Amino acid sequence: MAYDADFGEWVREHFHALGRLEIKRMFGGAGVYAAGVMFALLDEGIVWLKGDEALSEAFVEAGSRQFTYPTKDGRTMSMGYWPLPETALDDPDQAVAWARRSLDVAVKKASGKKR
């Protein structure tokens, strides 16, 4: 994973309608937080949004592919993150609509965790 601070600023501007975002570096990339909940990852110029089963179907319909990475033993692992659909890259309103759905997934998941 790789994080570029200029890309982080673009994300803040593109998702401005969500309110204050925190971007925290992690594993070479970064996590994007709203209201204390991580709903996106930034890696090599891609915004990866958190998805559940229902939202994942919408991502597939929009042409997105699930986040995968290779392991040391040669396997491929996947995570519940999907790239922001290309049609939303130039449309902040559409991007925010996707991000709100992703944030809803993240909030639901976080509320089910034990503290």
C-alpha positions in Angstrom: 0.0 0.0 0.0 1.1 3.5 -0.7 -0.3 6.8 0.5 0.1 10.2 -1.1 -0.8 13.3 1.0 -1.9 15.2 -2.1 -4.3 12.4 -2.9 -5.6 12.6 0.7 -6.3 16.3 0.2 -8.2 15.5 -3.0 -10.3 12.9 -1.1 -11.1 15.5 1.6 -12.3 17.9 -1.1 -14.2 15.3 -3.1 -16.0 14.0 0.0 -16.4 17.5 1.5 -20.2 17.0 2.0 -19.5 14.2 4.5 -18.1 16.8 6.9 -14.7 16.5 8.7 -12.7 13.5 7.7 -9.6 12.1 9.4 -7.0 10.4 7.4 -4.6 8.2 9.3 -1.6 6.4 7.8 -1.5 2.7 8.2 0.6 -0.1 6.5 1.9 2.4 3.9 -1.6 3.4 2.9 -4.2 5.3 5.0 -7.6 4.9 6.6 -10.3 7.4 6.1 -12.6 8.1 9.1 -15.8 10.0 9.6 -17.3 10.4 13.0 -14.6 8.1 14.4 -15.4 5.2 12.1 -13.1 4.0 9.3 -15.1 3.6 6.1 -12.4 3.8 3.4 -8.8 3.0 2.6 -6.5 5.0 0.4 -3.8 3.1 -1.6 -1.9 4.1 -4.6 -4.4 6.7 -5.8 -7.5 4.5 -5.2 -10.3 5.1 -2.7 -11.4 1.7 -1.4 -14.9 1.9 0.3 -16.1 -0.6 2.9 -18.9 -2.8 1.7 -21.2 -5.5 3.1 -23.0 -8.2 1.1 -25.7 -5.9 -0.3 -23.3 -3.0 -1.1 -20.8 -5.4 -2.6 -23.5 -6.3 -5.2 -23.9 -2.7 -6.1 -20.2 -2.2 -6.4 -20.0 -5.2 -8.8 -22.9 -3.8 -10.9 -20.9 -0.5 -11.1 -17.9 -2.3 -12.4 -15.7 -2.4 -9.2 -13.6 -5.3 -8.0 -12.9 -6.4 -4.5 -9.7 -5.5 -2.7 -7.2 -8.4 -2.8 -3.6 -8.8 -1.8 -1.0 -11.6 -2.1 0.2 -13.3 1.1 3.8 -14.5 1.7 2.8 -18.1 1.0 1.4 -17.2 -2.5 -2.3 -17.2 -1.6 -4.6 -14.3 -2.5 -6.6 -12.8 0.3 -9.6 -10.4 0.0 -11.0 -7.7 2.2 -14.5 -6.1 2.2 -13.4 -3.0 0.4 -14.2 -1.9 -3.1 -12.9 0.9 -5.3 -15.0 4.0 -5.7 -16.7 3.5 -9.1 -15.1 5.3 -12.0 -18.2 7.3 -12.7 -17.9 8.9 -9.2 -14.3 10.0 -9.7 -15.4 13.2 -11.5 -18.7 13.6 -9.7 -18.4 14.6 -6.0 -22.2 14.1 -5.4 -22.1 10.6 -6.7 -18.9 9.9 -4.7 -20.5 11.2 -1.5 -23.6 9.0 -2.1 -21.3 5.9 -2.4 -19.3 7.0 0.7 -22.4 7.5 2.8 -23.5 3.9 2.0 -20.0 2.7 2.9 -20.1 4.8 6.1 -23.4 3.2 7.0 -21.9 -0.3 6.6 -18.9 0.7 8.8 -21.1 2.2 11.5 -23.3 -0.9 11.6 -20.3 -3.1 11.9 -18.7 -1.0 14.5 -21.8 -0.9 16.6 -21.9 -4.7 16.7 -18.3 -5.0 18.1 -17.7 -5.5 21.8 -15.8 -2.6 23.4 
